[in-house]
Amino acid sequence: MSQASDRVYAALRAGILDGRYGFGDRLGEIEVAADLGTSRTPVREALRRLGSEGLVEVLPNRGARVRTWTAQDLEETYELRAVLEGLGARRAAGQVTAEVVDELAALAAEMVTVDPSLGHRPPGDFADLAALNARFHAVIVGAAGSDRLAATLAGLVQLPLVMRTYHRYTPAALARSHAHHHEIVDALRAGDGAWAESVMRSHVLAARAVLLASHRDDASGSAATDPEGQAS
């Protein structure tokens, strides 16, 4: 992979995750190359890479578009995450060190301190919370000690990033998420794999419920503004 392709990949991925490229937006090779000051070859390589990660759809004779997620996509992705992250928590509980548990406890506490719903950040500023949450989950997966599990989960965690999940949470849902994080830490500190797995599964499935409700609201809003029910 060339440096030019890496640069294009990073720029496009960042644009998708922060919403500059919306769901269904076309990513034409010529237009992207012009915008980023490069040739079409690194753009094509970057789009292929993003396609393998599930962020972009490359359609025959139609080019590339930012992937649109359906309710079924959400259901399946979060069901898989619940199983796999639950397994990761169970495995971690049997071998995690006290130092790692302390790190997780610190992350869980810091997430509360940066939660904008609690007045610790400007309204809607979820960047720090999202980064800390990603770190929390990554540490647990790392503590599970399975490269195969980590690789499998890597493709699944793109969805909550691209959906900008925290913007869809109510204060009550955020409070529940914080409580789950603290309980996961307690379970890991106790070395109780069944407890850790159960809470992690509940945590992921609660996130799924938030996204599905938001997805339904988005869909009904689109239908209300478009007489044919199509995305405008």
N, C-alpha and C positions, 0 to 999 in steps of 0.2 A: 504494500500500500504506500503510495507516494505521500510526500508532505503536503502537496496541494490537495490531494484527496482527503487527507486527515483534516485539513483546515476547512474544507467545504463541509465535510461530515459534521464537524464540531459546530459550525455556524448554523447549518440546517437543523441539527438536533436541538440546539439551544432555542432556535426560533419556534420549533414545534412545541417544546416544553413550556415556553413562556407565553404561548398564544399568538405570537406574531403571524404564524401560519396556522389558520384554523382548520377544523375538520373538513375534509373534502377539498381543500385548496389545491389547485394544480401547481405542480413544481416542474415547470418546463425546463429542459436542459439549457436551452438558449438563454432564457430569461435569468435563470439562476447563475449561469456562467457570467452574464453581463453584470449582474448585481454584485457578484463577488470578485470580479476581475480575474477570471481564470478561463481555461478552455473547457469544452464539453466533456472531455475524457474524465477528469477528476470528479466532475459533477455526476457523471454516470456511475462511477465507482462508489461515490458517497451514497447515492440513491439506492444502489444495490445493497449496500451495507445497512442502511436504514430499513430497507424492506425486510432483511433477514431478522431485524429486531422487532418487527411488527409495527413500526411507526409510520411506514409509508407503504402504499399499495402501488405496484408497478403493473399496469394493465396493458395487455397487447394492443398495439395500434392506438392507444389512448394516453400513453405517458404515465407519469407518476403523480400521485395525489397523496395528501396527508390522510392517513387512514381514519375512517369513521367507525366509531365503536357502537355496536348494537347492545340492547339489553341482554341478549344471549351471550355476547362477548363478556360482558360484565359478570354475569352469573358464572360462566365457566372459569374465567380467570380467577375470581375470588374463591370459588370452590377449590381450585387447585392450590391457591396460596394458603388457604386454611389448612389443608392437609399437609402441605410441604413445610410451611412455617411452624405448624404444630409439631411435626416430626423433628424439625430443627431445634425447637425449644426442649423437647423431650431428650434429645441427644445431648444438648448443651448442659442440661441439668445434671447429667451423670459425670461430667468432666470439667465443668467450668471452674476457673480459679476464683479465689476471693477478690483478686485485683480486678478481674473482668466484671464481676458482679458489682463491685464498687463503682466501676466506670459506668455501668448501666444505670445504677441508682443515681449517679450524678446527672446523666443524660435525662432521665425521667424527671428529676427535680428542675433541671434547667428548662425543659419544655414548658413547664408551668409558668416559669418566670418570663417567657417570651410570648405567651399566648395573648394575642390581641383582644380576645373576647373577655379577658380579665383586666384589660386596661394597661397591659405592660408594653404594648406596641401600638402604633397608629392602626385604626380599623382597617382590616383587609391586608395587613402586612404579615404574611405567613411564611416569608422566606426562611427565617431562622428556625421556626418551628418545623417546617418541612425538612430542612437539612438535618436537624437533630433527630427527628423521627427516622429518617433514612439511616442515619448512623446507628441508632438504637437497634433497628432490625438487622443491619449488616453485622453488628458485633455478635448478635445471637447466632446468626447463620455461621459466622466464622468460628464461634465457640463449639458449634456442632461437629466441626472437624471433618466435613465431607465436601470435597471439591465438586463431586457430581451434583449434590444437592444445591450448592451455591450456583453452579452453572445453570441448572434447571430454573432456579428462581430468578436469575438475572433477567430473563426475557419477560417474566411476569410482572416485575415491578415497574416496567415502563408505563403501564396503564394508569396507576394512581398519579404518576408524575404528569403525564400528558393531560389528565383530567383535572389537574390542579385541585386535588381532593379537598384540602383544608378549606378552600373557599366555599365549599358546599356544606360544611358542618355548622350545626347550630351550637350555641354555647353548651347546651345539655349534652350533645354528642361529643363535643370536645372534652367535657368533664369526664364522661364515661371512658374516653380514650386514655386520658391521663390516669384514671383509676386502674385501667387494665395494665398500663406500663408499670405502675408501682406493684401491682399484684404479681406480674410476671417476674419482677425482680425478687419479690419475696419467695416465690416458688423456686427460682433458681438458687437462691441463697440456702433454701432448705434442702436442695438436692432432690426435689420431688418432681420427677419427670412427668407423671400423669397430670399433676396439678399445672405445671408449666404448659403442657400441651393443650389442656382444656382451656386455659385462659387465653392462650395465643389464638386458638381456633375461634373462640368467642370474639376476640378483638378484631380479627380479619373479617369475620362474618358481619360484625356490626358496621365495619367500613363498607362492606358490600351493600348493606341496607341503605346507608346514606347515599351512595352513588346511584343505586337503582331508583330511589325516590327522586333524586335530582334529575336523573335521566328522563323519568316520566314527566316531570315538570317541564323540562326542556322540550320534549316531544309535543306536549299539549300546547305549549306556547307557540311552537312552529306551526302547528295545525290551526291555531286560532288566527294567525296572521297570514296564512296562505290557504285559500279556499280549496286547493287540491291536496293539502296536507303535505306538500313537498318542502324540502329545505329551501329557504329563500337565500 
